[in-house]
Amino acid sequence: MEVLRASDATALEGAKALCESEGILPALESSHALGVLPHLASLGLRSVLLGLSGRGDKDLATYQARLGL
């Protein structure tokens, strides 16, 4: 088993990508998992099951401040 980590910057990029592609604003906690998806794709994984938890609206101020929105 390999444990992956995502920096806060990577997590924010993952959240931004999901928001732009699907219109879903995930909670920051889920964004860390989203942030490692490009790495998993580079390893050849084509399917990943990821459960999103929480609501991103509670983190909106963080998203705005960190992403300059």
Order of alpha helices (4+ residues) and beta strands (2+ residues): alpha-alpha-alpha-alpha
